[in-house]
Each structure stands twice: as structure tokens, then as C-alpha cells.
């Protein structure tokens, strides 16, 4: 039976979140750059963008708080 390393698992989760968010940032910037040249559109008043980049980080932080607090309480 292998030991479950909570710190390693949380580090892996954080690394995956970083890679996914960085890729999404690059893709969004590239698509916005192309759309701006072709149509002149922007997303300054897009409510779904404002809500998503507020809610998603909050959900991620709250999801990581539970195992972290659990780890500190057991030590």
C-alpha cells in the first residue's frame, strides 16, 4: 500500500490549474487579438467574463482550503 502524499497532490493540482489557466490566457489573448483585427470587437462589457474570472478562482481556493485545513488539524 502506498502512502498518500497530500502536499504532493496539492502541488500537482496547483500545477495543473496554473498550466490550464496560462493556456486559457494565451488562447484568449490570441483570439482577442485576431478578432480585434478582423471585426474591431472587444469584451470590455462582457458580463460572463467578469463573473467567470471572479467565481472560478474563488471556487478553486475554497476547494483547496478543505484538505489544507484538514491536514493542519491532524498534525
Secondary structure as a PSIPRED ss2 file (coil, helix, strand):
# PSIPRED VFORMAT (PSIPRED V4.0)

   1 X C   1.000  0.000  0.000
   2 X C   1.000  0.000  0.000
   3 X C   1.000  0.000  0.000
   4 X C   1.000  0.000  0.000
   5 X C   1.000  0.000  0.000
   6 X H   0.000  1.000  0.000
   7 X H   0.000  1.000  0.000
   8 X H   0.000  1.000  0.000
   9 X H   0.000  1.000  0.000
  10 X H   0.000  1.000  0.000
  11 X H   0.000  1.000  0.000
  12 X H   0.000  1.000  0.000
  13 X H   0.000  1.000  0.000
  14 X H   0.000  1.000  0.000
  15 X H   0.000  1.000  0.000
  16 X H   0.000  1.000  0.000
  17 X H   0.000  1.000  0.000
  18 X H   0.000  1.000  0.000
  19 X H   0.000  1.000  0.000
  20 X H   0.000  1.000  0.000
  21 X H   0.000  1.000  0.000
  22 X H   0.000  1.000  0.000
  23 X H   0.000  1.000  0.000
  24 X H   0.000  1.000  0.000
  25 X H   0.000  1.000  0.000
  26 X H   0.000  1.000  0.000
  27 X H   0.000  1.000  0.000
  28 X H   0.000  1.000  0.000
  29 X H   0.000  1.000  0.000
  30 X H   0.000  1.000  0.000
  31 X H   0.000  1.000  0.000
  32 X H   0.000  1.000  0.000
  33 X H   0.000  1.000  0.000
  34 X H   0.000  1.000  0.000
  35 X H   0.000  1.000  0.000
  36 X H   0.000  1.000  0.000
  37 X H   0.000  1.000  0.000
  38 X H   0.000  1.000  0.000
  39 X C   1.000  0.000  0.000
  40 X C   1.000  0.000  0.000
  41 X C   1.000  0.000  0.000
  42 X C   1.000  0.000  0.000
  43 X C   1.000  0.000  0.000
  44 X C   1.000  0.000  0.000
  45 X C   1.000  0.000  0.000
  46 X C   1.000  0.000  0.000
  47 X H   0.000  1.000  0.000
  48 X H   0.000  1.000  0.000
  49 X H   0.000  1.000  0.000
  50 X H   0.000  1.000  0.000
  51 X H   0.000  1.000  0.000
  52 X H   0.000  1.000  0.000
  53 X H   0.000  1.000  0.000
  54 X H   0.000  1.000  0.000
  55 X H   0.000  1.000  0.000
  56 X H   0.000  1.000  0.000
  57 X H   0.000  1.000  0.000
  58 X H   0.000  1.000  0.000
  59 X H   0.000  1.000  0.000
  60 X H   0.000  1.000  0.000
  61 X H   0.000  1.000  0.000
  62 X H   0.000  1.000  0.000
  63 X H   0.000  1.000  0.000
  64 X H   0.000  1.000  0.000
  65 X H   0.000  1.000  0.000
  66 X H   0.000  1.000  0.000
  67 X H   0.000  1.000  0.000
  68 X H   0.000  1.000  0.000
  69 X H   0.000  1.000  0.000
  70 X H   0.000  1.000  0.000
  71 X H   0.000  1.000  0.000
  72 X H   0.000  1.000  0.000
  73 X H   0.000  1.000  0.000
  74 X H   0.000  1.000  0.000
  75 X C   1.000  0.000  0.000
